[in-house]
């Protein structure tokens, strides 16, 4: 009796898998140029975070540079593009505090949303 039940169950599963066709298409194509651009923007932001003056400024603000780099690695392509644009808007030798503040705000928002847990003083909304 068990064998007959398992046989019917297996046949039902096999037929249901064969009958269901899941759509397998991309919502949009990603061009090679945009993929390379996104990769280079991410590399630019990471190189900026690795600069000695930026590391010193983050440490003075109480931000662990490794945590900041991990957060930047987790950002979406649109967020990287916006952050990279913000970095390039700064004057040469200018306001590094604004960039550190921007990175801090991004990290704080992701902490509050519950995506990460870097700051002990935040409470997740999840």
VEXGUPA-500070 format. One record per residue (C-alpha): x, y, z; chain; residue number from 1; residue in three letters. Coordinates in pm, 1 decimal, decimal comma. Layout:
<nodes>
+----------+----------+----------+---+-----+-----+
|       c1 |       c2 |       c3 | c |   k |   r |
+----------+----------+----------+---+-----+-----+
|        X |        Y |        Z | A | NUM | ALA |
...
+----------+----------+----------+---+-----+-----+
</nodes>
This chain:
<nodes>
+----------+----------+----------+---+-----+-----+
|       c1 |       c2 |       c3 | c |   k |   r |
+----------+----------+----------+---+-----+-----+
|      0,0 |      0,0 |      0,0 | A |   1 | UNK |
|    286,4 |    239,3 |     82,5 | A |   2 | UNK |
|    457,4 |    165,6 |   -248,1 | A |   3 | UNK |
|    140,8 |    240,3 |   -443,1 | A |   4 | UNK |
|     99,0 |    570,9 |   -254,8 | A |   5 | UNK |
|    460,2 |    675,9 |   -321,9 | A |   6 | UNK |
|    429,1 |    576,8 |   -685,8 | A |   7 | UNK |
|    114,6 |    789,7 |   -732,1 | A |   8 | UNK |
|    276,8 |   1076,9 |   -544,5 | A |   9 | UNK |
|    590,3 |   1061,8 |   -760,3 | A |  10 | UNK |
|    386,2 |   1048,8 |  -1080,5 | A |  11 | UNK |
|    180,7 |   1349,3 |   -966,6 | A |  12 | UNK |
|    495,0 |   1547,1 |   -883,1 | A |  13 | UNK |
|    663,6 |   1460,3 |  -1211,2 | A |  14 | UNK |
|    357,9 |   1554,8 |  -1413,2 | A |  15 | UNK |
|    316,2 |   1882,8 |  -1223,0 | A |  16 | UNK |
|    681,5 |   1977,0 |  -1284,4 | A |  17 | UNK |
|    643,6 |   1898,6 |  -1652,3 | A |  18 | UNK |
|    317,8 |   2092,0 |  -1682,4 | A |  19 | UNK |
|    438,5 |   2409,8 |  -1514,4 | A |  20 | UNK |
|    660,1 |   2630,7 |  -1726,3 | A |  21 | UNK |
|    817,5 |   2914,9 |  -1538,4 | A |  22 | UNK |
|    901,2 |   3227,1 |  -1736,2 | A |  23 | UNK |
|   1275,6 |   3261,2 |  -1766,4 | A |  24 | UNK |
|   1355,0 |   3598,5 |  -1907,7 | A |  25 | UNK |
|   1554,6 |   3896,2 |  -1795,5 | A |  26 | UNK |
|   1368,7 |   4216,8 |  -1722,5 | A |  27 | UNK |
|   1638,1 |   4415,6 |  -1901,1 | A |  28 | UNK |
|   1972,4 |   4351,8 |  -2055,3 | A |  29 | UNK |
|   2285,7 |   4474,6 |  -1881,8 | A |  30 | UNK |
|   2537,3 |   4611,9 |  -2124,6 | A |  31 | UNK |
|   2904,9 |   4540,8 |  -2083,8 | A |  32 | UNK |
|   2979,9 |   4912,3 |  -2065,1 | A |  33 | UNK |
|   2741,1 |   4969,0 |  -1775,7 | A |  34 | UNK |
|   2877,8 |   4666,2 |  -1590,6 | A |  35 | UNK |
|   3233,2 |   4793,9 |  -1631,5 | A |  36 | UNK |
|   3126,3 |   5145,9 |  -1529,5 | A |  37 | UNK |
|   2954,2 |   5017,7 |  -1215,4 | A |  38 | UNK |
|   3259,4 |   4808,9 |  -1126,5 | A |  39 | UNK |
|   3491,9 |   5106,3 |  -1175,6 | A |  40 | UNK |
|   3265,1 |   5332,5 |   -967,1 | A |  41 | UNK |
|   3266,2 |   5076,6 |   -686,5 | A |  42 | UNK |
|   3645,9 |   5056,3 |   -713,2 | A |  43 | UNK |
|   3668,3 |   5437,7 |   -700,2 | A |  44 | UNK |
|   3460,3 |   5452,9 |   -382,7 | A |  45 | UNK |
|   3662,0 |   5173,2 |   -220,8 | A |  46 | UNK |
|   3988,2 |   5347,1 |   -316,3 | A |  47 | UNK |
|   3852,8 |   5665,6 |   -160,0 | A |  48 | UNK |
|   3771,9 |   5481,2 |    162,4 | A |  49 | UNK |
|   4123,0 |   5333,8 |    170,1 | A |  50 | UNK |
|   4292,5 |   5674,5 |    163,6 | A |  51 | UNK |
|   4482,9 |   5752,1 |    482,4 | A |  52 | UNK |
|   4308,8 |   6084,9 |    547,3 | A |  53 | UNK |
|   3964,6 |   5928,2 |    504,8 | A |  54 | UNK |
|   4055,6 |   5640,1 |    736,3 | A |  55 | UNK |
|   4180,4 |   5888,1 |    997,6 | A |  56 | UNK |
|   3862,6 |   6096,2 |    968,8 | A |  57 | UNK |
|   3642,8 |   5788,3 |   1007,0 | A |  58 | UNK |
|   3836,8 |   5670,9 |   1310,1 | A |  59 | UNK |
|   3803,0 |   6016,3 |   1468,5 | A |  60 | UNK |
|   3425,8 |   5991,7 |   1419,7 | A |  61 | UNK |
|   3423,8 |   5645,0 |   1578,3 | A |  62 | UNK |
|   3351,5 |   5455,5 |   1254,6 | A |  63 | UNK |
|   3542,6 |   5134,9 |   1192,3 | A |  64 | UNK |
|   3690,1 |   5156,6 |    837,4 | A |  65 | UNK |
|   3638,9 |   4783,1 |    781,6 | A |  66 | UNK |
|   3268,0 |   4819,8 |    864,3 | A |  67 | UNK |
|   3238,2 |   5112,9 |    624,8 | A |  68 | UNK |
|   3402,9 |   4912,2 |    346,8 | A |  69 | UNK |
|   3169,7 |   4620,2 |    412,9 | A |  70 | UNK |
|   2871,2 |   4853,0 |    394,0 | A |  71 | UNK |
|   2993,0 |   5005,0 |     66,4 | A |  72 | UNK |
|   3040,9 |   4655,4 |    -75,1 | A |  73 | UNK |
|   2676,3 |   4583,2 |      9,2 | A |  74 | UNK |
|   2537,8 |   4896,9 |   -160,1 | A |  75 | UNK |
|   2332,8 |   4868,2 |   -478,1 | A |  76 | UNK |
|   2460,6 |   4999,8 |   -810,5 | A |  77 | UNK |
|   2239,6 |   5309,3 |   -791,0 | A |  78 | UNK |
|   2363,6 |   5391,8 |   -440,9 | A |  79 | UNK |
|   2725,8 |   5348,0 |   -553,7 | A |  80 | UNK |
|   2662,1 |   5579,7 |   -848,4 | A |  81 | UNK |
|   2512,9 |   5846,2 |   -620,0 | A |  82 | UNK |
|   2793,9 |   5814,6 |   -364,7 | A |  83 | UNK |
|   3060,1 |   5827,0 |   -634,7 | A |  84 | UNK |
|   2899,4 |   6139,3 |   -781,3 | A |  85 | UNK |
|   2900,1 |   6299,3 |   -437,4 | A |  86 | UNK |
|   3270,3 |   6220,4 |   -393,6 | A |  87 | UNK |
|   3357,9 |   6373,3 |   -730,8 | A |  88 | UNK |
|   3162,0 |   6691,8 |   -650,7 | A |  89 | UNK |
|   3392,0 |   6771,7 |   -360,0 | A |  90 | UNK |
|   3661,8 |   7031,8 |   -418,2 | A |  91 | UNK |
|   4021,2 |   6911,3 |   -421,0 | A |  92 | UNK |
|   4147,6 |   6901,0 |    -64,2 | A |  93 | UNK |
|   3805,2 |   7018,4 |     42,9 | A |  94 | UNK |
|   3537,5 |   6910,4 |    282,7 | A |  95 | UNK |
|   3617,2 |   6551,5 |    376,8 | A |  96 | UNK |
|   3381,0 |   6580,3 |    670,4 | A |  97 | UNK |
|   3084,0 |   6594,6 |    431,5 | A |  98 | UNK |
|   3181,6 |   6265,2 |    271,4 | A |  99 | UNK |
|   3237,7 |   6098,5 |    606,0 | A | 100 | UNK |
|   2900,5 |   6232,1 |    719,5 | A | 101 | UNK |
|   2735,6 |   6095,4 |    403,0 | A | 102 | UNK |
|   2889,4 |   5751,9 |    457,3 | A | 103 | UNK |
|   2782,8 |   5763,4 |    822,2 | A | 104 | UNK |
|   2423,5 |   5849,3 |    724,4 | A | 105 | UNK |
|   2413,4 |   5564,8 |    470,1 | A | 106 | UNK |
|   2545,5 |   5324,9 |    733,1 | A | 107 | UNK |
|   2298,9 |   5455,7 |    990,1 | A | 108 | UNK |
|   2001,5 |   5415,8 |    755,8 | A | 109 | UNK |
|   2096,6 |   5058,3 |    669,0 | A | 110 | UNK |
|   2131,2 |   4989,3 |   1042,4 | A | 111 | UNK |
|   1785,5 |   5127,1 |   1115,7 | A | 112 | UNK |
|   1635,3 |   4927,9 |    827,6 | A | 113 | UNK |
|   1781,0 |   4613,5 |    981,1 | A | 114 | UNK |
|   2006,5 |   4528,6 |    688,0 | A | 115 | UNK |
|   2317,8 |   4545,6 |    904,4 | A | 116 | UNK |
|   2411,3 |   4588,1 |   1268,9 | A | 117 | UNK |
|   2717,4 |   4811,7 |   1307,4 | A | 118 | UNK |
|   2611,3 |   5076,8 |   1555,0 | A | 119 | UNK |
|   2502,7 |   4954,9 |   1898,5 | A | 120 | UNK |
|   2282,1 |   5259,6 |   1959,2 | A | 121 | UNK |
|   2036,7 |   5184,8 |   1676,2 | A | 122 | UNK |
|   1724,3 |   4975,0 |   1695,8 | A | 123 | UNK |
|   1604,8 |   4788,7 |   1387,2 | A | 124 | UNK |
|   1251,5 |   4850,4 |   1258,8 | A | 125 | UNK |
|   1215,5 |   4480,7 |   1177,1 | A | 126 | UNK |
+----------+----------+----------+---+-----+-----+
</nodes>
